[in-house]
Amino acid sequence: MKKTLLIIGLGLVTTSSVLAQNCITLKKGQQITQTTSSWVNTLIADKKFIKSSETKRAEMVADYNKDCASGKIKGFGGTPYTLTMTDYSKGSWGESIAFQMGPYKFPMECKNDTLYLFRNKGIMRMEENVLVNVNAPNAYIDEVKFELTKKTIGFGSQGAAVFPNSLDIGDNLPLYEDIYLSVPTSWDDKIRHNVLTGYKKVTSTSYGYNSGVNSKGQAVSGIGVWEESTMKAVYKTIKTDAKVTISSSIYIMHHVFATVTDKVSLKIGKDSYDSYVIQSQRWTKNNEVTDWDTESQELNANMALWESDFKERIAKKFVKKGITNELGYIVEHVTEWFVPGIGVVQFESVDSHGVMTSKMTIDKIK
């Protein structure tokens, strides 16, 4: 359920900015119907796309986006849902109201003529449902009983989106950030690795001119059959017990380089609204750290070095394929249509290749 909450919450950042020039103009009890869809770029796994020219890529991206918009390529979501305005309050500090969908509420506040949009306030707990045998470990087969319980898998903090009520073309909006940290997960494993057991003498022969030292220690040279001996290291593959611990984090920056670029007219239902177009970028970085704990400090250090080298190779590969930028961030280009007094009524994002990744529209306000 928490995963659903996160997805909906992210959508609300782009839809619940209703404090504009008249601060909160939506009233308690009003309802907003919106549709949110998202897609995963499958083109980057297509060798034909990777090897194509820029012109051909652009054609493939245009066709892909067209199929997403038409529904030919199925994404996630796409079903309209309704949010109800609730919990309105007003004081000397400003105003607040919340969008509610089922048991979940997404508050927003207006202070000093500026709107603050919250998906979650404070530190949030991320959970998943797991089945637990409540009679374990001393249970016979016919006494096994499972119950669904929640397991904490991490914690997160979602920043507030900030929209000044008054906007003009050329204005910049402030950046806001999300941070997610997983609870470290550990398990026992075995690491296969090679250990030095000794050296062995390896002898080879060759014909031709050479020089060296004979068995009596005398320097010799000339043309003939030469025998050369070297010592070669001998290794043995063994398994070593290890405790493996993995922890991960996600860092997201929203409204990077956010700028108001245009003013256009949009329709919501039968009504037309003047909206400001806001162009920005969303930067996302995922980080995973694996720790191997064994009795050998040398093996621990070697595994850490292996992980560092592996990450470096993957990072270079991702940059080359255009998946991340030079700083290791996945960059999406975001366009929002903001209506003063209502909020962001439309939202679209594309990845670094121009492929559609998400889209939101407000379909009705009543």
PyMOL commands that set and color helices and strands:
alter all, ss='L'
color gray80, all
select helices_A, chain A and resi 2-13+43-45+47-51+54-70+141-143+297-321
alter helices_A, ss='H'
color red, helices_A
select strands_A, chain A and resi 19-20+23-24+31-38+76-77+81-91+94-101+104-111+114-117+124-133+146-158+161-164+176-182+185-213+219-268+271-293+330-339+343-350+356-365
alter strands_A, ss='S'
color yellow, strands_A
deselect
rebuild
show_as cartoon
